[in-house]
Each structure stands twice: as C-alpha cells, then as structure tokens.
Amino acid sequence: MTASTDTSEPIAPPRPGVLSRLLREPAAAFSLILVVLIIAAAALAPVLAPTDPYDNDLALSMQPVGSPGLPLGADAQGRDMVTRLLYGLRVSLLMGFAAVALGGSFGALLGFLAAFYHRWLDGPIMRLVDMLLSFPAILVGLAIAAIFGPGIFSVVLALSVATVPLMARIVRGSAMVVMRLDYIEAARATGMTDARLIWRHLAPNCLSAIFVFATLRFGQVILLGSALSFLGLGAQPPTPELGAMASEGRNFLFFAPHIAVVPCILIFIVVLAFNVLGDALRDALDPRLRV
C-alpha cells in the first residue's frame, strides 16, 4: 500500500493590509492614533469646549496655565484657551482640507491630462506648473488678499493655488508609469473611450500616490495657513484660528507667553502627526516593501 502524496501547492499566507502594516510600526501607529484624536477633537469642539469661544471676561485676562477652571489659562480677552484651541483647530483643519481637496483635484486633473495626452498637452501643462511653482505660497497669499481682502477664503484660495502644481507633478509621474503597462493598450484595443480609460484604469492605479501626497501636503498646508493667518491675511479676530491666536499672543510674550506658545505647540503636533503618517503610508502602500 503506497502512501498518498499531497501534490497541492502550499497556500501563501495572506498579506497584511495597510492598516495592519501601519499598526506594526510604533511611530506610524502613534501618528495614526494622534491624527484620529486631532480630527475627533476638532469635530467635537462644540461638545468638548467648556465655554463659548467668543465669551470674554476681562477679570480673567492672561490667567496663567493651571489656573482654577482654566487648565491652559486665558488669553488677553479672558477667553478660555482650551475652548479657543479646540475651535481654532477646527478652523485650521477645515481650511487645510478645503485647500488640499480643491487644489489636489485640479492638480490631479492636470497631471492625468499631461500624461494621457503626452504629445499635445504635456508641454503646455508642465510649463504652467513650472510657472506656478515659481511663486511662493506667501506671495500668492499676499496677492490674493490684496484682491479679495484678508480672510479664510483668501487663505484657502492661496493654498489651493500652491497645491495645484505639486499635485500635478506627482500625478503625472505616476500616470506616466501606468500608461506604459500592457493592460492600458489592451483597454484601448477594446474601443474604450479616453474618459472611461482614465476613470476606470489610470486614476485607480495612481490613488496610492495621490493619497500619500495629500496626507503629507495636509500638514504643510496647515503650517502655511497658520503662517498666513499669523501675518494677518487669514482668519480675522475674534474668529479662533491657530495662526491668528499665535499672532494675537505675540504682544504678550513677556507677560503671558502661553497665549502664543500653546497654539504654536498645537500647530507643531498637528503638522508632525500628518507628516509621520504620510511617510508611514508611503511605506505601507509601496508594493516593494510588502511582506
């Protein structure tokens, strides 16, 4: 009696998903948890805030950190810093999301068109991108504020314009690689229209690069938006915004440094969290690094 032999191929273990790969790295897991907490705090600001962000009490003006009922102190108008920070974080994140969504969408469209119609559109689009890259975001913000006046709209528009050329370059580079693959030619041979080919085949294969760049760009946009608000081009008092709060507190650095320092620390934490998460996503989505 002969022993039976198993000729079936061994089953390969399932590859870990993106989330599991993120959670395996301590820095990536910490940044992901921190980003979730930051977004949750901004979304739940009306629930978490102990007071109204516009209520002032001059009797509490410039109370230091750790004062009774004021764990992070009060600003020059006697407003609770915890409340102002929660609402300021909300405004900053909304500005960043709007800028990345608008500028990223238009930049991605330009990148896809430059790659897909390489012969006709690549040159003109890339020269437009080079021209946009020659203008610093601060200068664009100054120009837009001069036209529309300072405010949140001007900051979002300036940051969107600054995001367009960067996203266009990233998407063009990824799309050029995908365009050389065989299944693109096969899809063309079936008579698929250009718009459907871009939407069904080209765009999905560039999503990982787009998502990674958007995450990294979000942190940069938060920093640039805070800088523009610090210069007085963004949110105007009494609207709470992290950069504007730091600007309001710079006159009191020697008497109540927490008014300016605490918003700056929060900006640092937000930008660092999104930058680390973006780097971790790039590694997790890279097929060469998957095990």
C-alpha positions in Angstrom: 0.0 0.0 0.0 1.6 3.2 -1.2 1.4 6.4 0.9 -0.6 9.1 -0.7 1.3 12.3 -1.7 -0.1 15.7 -1.5 0.6 17.5 -4.8 -1.3 20.6 -4.0 0.6 23.8 -3.8 1.2 25.4 -0.4 -1.2 28.2 0.4 0.6 31.5 0.7 -0.2 33.4 3.9 -2.4 36.4 3.4 -0.6 39.7 3.0 -1.2 42.2 5.8 -3.4 45.1 4.9 -2.4 48.7 5.0 -3.9 49.3 8.5 -2.1 46.3 10.0 1.2 47.4 8.4 0.7 50.8 10.0 -0.1 49.4 13.4 3.1 47.2 13.4 5.3 50.3 13.4 5.2 52.2 16.7 5.8 55.7 15.2 3.1 55.1 12.5 0.6 53.7 14.9 1.1 56.6 17.3 0.8 59.1 14.5 -2.4 57.4 13.2 -4.0 57.5 16.7 -2.9 61.1 17.1 -4.4 62.1 13.8 -7.7 60.4 14.7 -7.7 62.2 18.1 -7.0 65.6 16.4 -9.8 65.1 13.9 -12.2 63.9 16.6 -11.3 66.9 18.9 -12.0 69.3 16.0 -15.2 67.7 15.0 -16.5 67.5 18.6 -15.4 71.1 19.5 -18.9 72.3 20.4 -19.3 69.3 22.7 -15.8 69.3 24.3 -15.4 73.1 24.7 -16.2 74.2 28.3 -17.3 77.7 27.2 -18.3 79.7 24.2 -15.2 80.7 22.1 -16.3 84.3 21.9 -17.2 84.8 25.6 -14.7 87.1 27.3 -14.2 88.1 30.9 -11.6 90.8 31.4 -11.3 89.8 35.1 -9.6 86.5 33.8 -7.3 88.3 31.3 -4.0 86.5 30.8 -4.5 84.0 33.6 -1.6 81.5 33.5 -1.6 77.8 32.7 -3.0 75.8 35.6 -5.4 78.5 36.9 -8.6 77.2 38.6 -11.0 76.3 35.9 -8.5 77.3 33.2 -6.1 74.4 32.6 -4.4 76.2 29.8 -5.0 79.7 31.0 -6.8 82.5 29.4 -6.0 85.0 26.6 -5.8 88.8 26.7 -9.6 89.0 26.5 -10.2 86.5 29.3 -11.3 83.7 27.0 -10.7 80.1 27.9 -7.6 78.8 25.9 -8.9 75.3 25.8 -12.1 76.4 24.0 -10.2 78.7 21.7 -7.7 75.9 20.8 -10.5 73.4 20.0 -12.3 75.8 17.7 -9.0 77.1 16.3 -8.0 73.6 15.4 -11.4 73.1 13.8 -11.0 76.2 11.6 -7.4 75.3 10.7 -8.3 71.7 9.7 -11.2 72.9 7.6 -9.0 75.3 5.8 -6.4 72.7 5.1 -9.0 70.1 3.9 -10.6 72.6 1.6 -7.2 73.7 0.1 -6.0 70.1 -0.4 -9.3 69.0 -1.8 -9.6 71.9 -4.3 -6.0 72.2 -5.3 -5.4 68.5 -5.3 -8.4 67.8 -7.5 -7.4 70.4 -10.1 -3.8 69.4 -10.0 -4.6 65.7 -10.4 -6.7 66.5 -13.4 -3.8 68.4 -15.0 -1.5 65.6 -14.2 -3.7 63.0 -15.8 -4.2 65.1 -18.9 -0.5 65.7 -19.2 0.3 62.0 -19.0 -2.6 60.7 -21.1 -2.3 63.3 -23.9 1.5 63.5 -23.6 2.2 64.5 -27.2 -0.1 67.6 -27.2 -0.7 68.7 -23.6 2.4 67.7 -21.6 4.5 70.6 -22.7 1.9 73.4 -22.1 0.7 71.9 -18.8 4.2 71.4 -17.4 5.2 74.9 -18.3 2.1 76.2 -16.4 3.1 74.1 -13.5 6.7 75.5 -13.6 5.3 79.0 -13.6 3.1 78.3 -10.6 6.0 76.7 -8.7 8.0 79.9 -9.2 5.6 81.9 -6.9 6.0 81.2 -3.1 2.7 80.5 -1.3 3.2 83.6 0.9 3.5 85.8 -2.2 0.4 84.2 -3.7 -1.5 84.8 -0.4 -0.4 88.4 -0.4 -1.6 88.9 -4.0 -5.0 87.2 -3.3 -5.5 89.1 -0.1 -4.9 92.3 -2.0 -7.6 91.4 -4.5 -10.3 89.8 -2.2 -9.2 91.2 1.2 -7.9 89.2 4.1 -10.0 86.3 5.4 -10.4 82.5 5.3 -11.4 82.5 1.7 -8.2 84.2 0.6 -6.1 81.7 2.6 -7.9 78.7 1.1 -7.6 80.1 -2.4 -3.9 80.8 -2.0 -3.2 77.3 -0.5 -5.2 75.7 -3.3 -3.2 77.5 -6.0 0.0 76.5 -4.3 -1.1 72.8 -4.1 -2.0 72.5 -7.8 1.5 72.3 -9.4 2.8 69.9 -6.7 -0.1 67.5 -7.2 0.1 67.8 -10.9 3.7 66.7 -10.9 3.1 63.8 -8.6 0.1 62.5 -10.6 1.9 63.0 -13.9 4.8 60.9 -12.8 2.7 58.1 -11.5 0.4 58.2 -14.6 3.3 58.1 -17.0 4.4 54.8 -15.4 0.9 53.3 -15.6 0.5 54.4 -19.2 3.4 52.1 -20.2 1.6 48.9 -18.9 0.1 46.4 -21.3 -3.4 46.5 -20.0 -3.7 50.2 -21.0 -3.1 49.2 -24.6 -5.5 46.3 -24.2 -8.2 48.6 -23.0 -7.5 50.9 -25.9 -7.9 48.0 -28.3 -11.4 47.2 -26.9 -12.5 50.7 -28.0 -12.8 52.2 -24.5 -13.2 56.0 -24.6 -10.4 58.2 -23.2 -12.6 59.5 -20.3 -13.5 55.9 -19.3 -10.0 54.7 -19.6 -8.7 57.5 -17.3 -11.5 56.9 -14.8 -11.5 53.1 -14.7 -7.9 52.2 -15.2 -5.5 55.2 -14.9 -6.9 57.0 -11.9 -7.3 53.9 -9.6 -3.7 52.9 -10.1 -2.5 56.4 -9.1 -4.6 56.6 -5.9 -1.9 55.4 -3.6 0.5 58.2 -4.7 -2.3 60.8 -4.5 -3.4 59.7 -1.1 0.2 59.7 0.3 0.9 63.2 -1.2 -2.4 64.6 0.1 -1.6 63.4 3.6 1.9 64.9 3.5 0.6 68.1 1.9 -2.1 68.5 4.5 0.5 69.1 7.2 2.3 71.6 5.0 -0.9 73.4 4.2 -1.8 73.7 7.9 1.6 75.2 8.5 1.3 77.6 5.6 -2.2 78.6 6.5 -1.2 79.3 10.1 1.7 81.5 8.7 -0.7 83.4 6.5 -3.1 83.9 9.4 -0.1 85.0 11.6 0.6 87.7 9.1 -3.0 88.9 9.3 -4.1 87.5 5.9 -6.3 84.7 7.2 -9.0 84.5 9.9 -9.7 87.8 11.4 -10.4 88.4 15.1 -12.4 87.3 17.0 -12.5 84.1 14.8 -10.4 81.4 16.5 -7.6 80.1 14.3 -4.3 78.7 15.5 -2.1 81.1 13.5 -4.2 84.1 14.3 -4.1 83.1 18.0 -0.3 82.9 18.0 -0.3 86.4 16.3 -2.6 87.8 19.0 -0.4 86.5 21.7 3.0 87.8 20.4 2.4 91.1 22.1 2.3 89.4 25.5 5.2 87.1 25.2 6.9 88.6 28.3 3.8 88.7 30.4 1.7 85.7 29.3 3.8 83.6 26.9 1.2 80.8 26.9 -1.2 82.8 24.7 1.3 82.5 21.8 3.2 79.4 22.8 0.3 76.9 23.3 -1.2 77.5 19.8 2.3 77.1 18.3 2.8 73.8 20.1 -0.5 72.5 18.8 0.5 73.5 15.2 3.7 71.6 15.7 1.9 68.5 16.9 -0.6 68.6 14.1 2.0 69.0 11.3 4.3 66.4 12.8 1.5 63.9 13.1 0.4 64.2 9.5 4.0 64.2 8.2 4.8 61.0 10.1 1.5 59.4 9.0 2.2 60.4 5.4 5.7 58.8 5.5 4.2 55.6 7.0 1.5 55.5 4.4 4.1 55.8 1.6 6.0 52.8 3.1 2.8 50.8 3.7 1.5 51.3 0.2 4.8 50.6 -1.6 4.4 47.1 -3.1 8.2 46.6 -2.9 8.1 46.8 0.9 5.1 44.4 1.4 5.9 41.2 3.2 
